[in-house]
Amino acid sequence: MLLPLIARLGFAYVHWSARHGLLPNIPQLTKHQALQLGARGETYAYWYLRRLGYIFIARNYTPFYSKGELDLVAYDGDTLVIVEVRTRRASKDQPASPELSVSDAKHELLVRTAHYFLAERHVQPCPVRFDVVAIDDLPGQAPLVRLHKAALSPQLSNSHS
């Protein structure tokens, strides 16, 4: 019963911290600020998903011998979930729709990196799902979060061959 309380408190803190946006209201973000926005978005998504009951086993996994990164890896019940977090600056007039930025090439890279993760970590056979967390950073407002479960459906199985 302690873990759900910690997750609720953790999310309450990051949500309170982001009540005016993940970054200050800056019209044009520099590369450093864009990276900072992405990192804050991942932290926000982490606590958001923990509050929903996800149990995390990895953050920012990068295999040393390959290109690619898995933002978050967790269990949602018995299902291993690879989570891609997309954060974009939005305006009041137009949502950022960061989930639309997951290209076919990024999708293939996620699947390949997930295979490396499963092999390297010796994960027991289980269902695998790819979720996308889309975060619109609205200057002066709390971020808008959308969770897309099973948004990417590659032919990936976690079984030993």
N, C-alpha and C positions, 0 to 999 in steps of 0.2 A: 504493500500500500504506500510505501515511501516513494517509489519511483514515479508514480503518476503525480504525486504532489510536487516532487522536484521538477518534473517536466512542466507542470502548470506554472510554477513559480519562475522557472527559467524563461518560458515563453512570455510570461507577463512582464519580466524585466526587459527582454529585447524588444517587445512590442511597445512598452513605455518609452524606451530609448529612441525608438524609431517613429514616435508619434508625429514628428515634423519631417519625416522622410529619412532615408538611410544616409544621405549626404546633405550638406547645406544646399540651399537653392543657388546653384551655379549654372548659368546658362549653357556653357560649353565645357564639358568635362575633358580634362587632360587624360593621357593614357594612364598615369598613376592613379588619378581619381576614378577612372573607369574600373581599374583593377580593384581598388578599394571598395567601390560599389558592389562588385561581384563577390568579394570576400564577405562583406556585410550581408549580402543577400543569402549566401550559403549558410551563414550563422543563423540568420532569421529562419531559413527553411529547416535547418537542423532542429531548432527548438519548436517550430510549428509542427513538424512531423513527430517529434518525441511526445508532444502533447496528444497526438492522435494514436499513440501506442507503438510507434516504430521503435525497434531496438537496434541501435547502430553498432556495426562492427568495424567500420572504416570510414575515414574522411580523407578526401584528396589522395586517393590511391593512384600512384603512378608506377608502372613497371619500369625498372631501371634499364631494360634492354629494348624498350619500344616507346613510340610516341603515344600519347593519349593519357587521359586522366578520368577517373570516376569521382565525381564530386562527393557523393554519399552512398554508402552501402549499408543496408539495414535488413532486418527481418520484420515483416508485417504478418504476424502469425507464423505459419510454417513456410511462407514464401520469402525467398531472398529477393530483395528489391534493390535495383541499381537506380539511383536517383540523379537525374541531370537537372541542375538548378540554372535557370536563366533569369537574369535581373536586368531590367532596362529602365532608363529614365523616361517617365511619361509626362504628358501635360494634361491639364484639366479638360482640354477639348478632345484629345486623342489618346487612347490607351496605347501602350508600347507593344503589346502582344509579343512578349519575348519568346513564347513557345513556338512561334512561327520561324524562329531563327535556327532551329535544329535541322540542318541540311542532311541530305542522303549521305554525304561524306562523313559528317559528324556521327550519324547513326551507325555507319559501318565501323568507325573508329571506336565507338562505345562498345559494340558487340565484340570486337577483337580484344579490347582491353578487359572486358568482362571475362572472356575465355582465359586470359592470362591470370586474372584474379582467382578464378575458380581453381585453376591448376596449381597456382602458387600457394594458396591458402588451404588446399585440401578440404574444400567445403563438401560436406556430406550431400548426397543426392537429394534434391528438393526442387519444387517449382521455382522458376526465375521470372521476374517481371521487371520491365523498365518503366519508371514513372518520370514525369517531367513536372517540376515545380516552377511556375512562371510568376515572377514578382514584378509588378509595376511600381516603380519608386515615384511617388507623387510628391513633389516639393511642397512642404508645409502640411502634409497629411501622412497618416500611417500608410505603409505599403499595402497594396492590394495583391493578395496571393490566390493563385489558382493551382490546384493539384489535379494533374491529369494522370490517373492510374492506367497502367498498361498502354501508355501513349505510343510507345515504340514496341513493335511486336516482332522481333527477329526470330529466326529459327535457332534458338539457343536452348540446349538442355543441359542440366547439371547431372549427368550420369557418367559413371566411370566406364571408359572404353578399354 
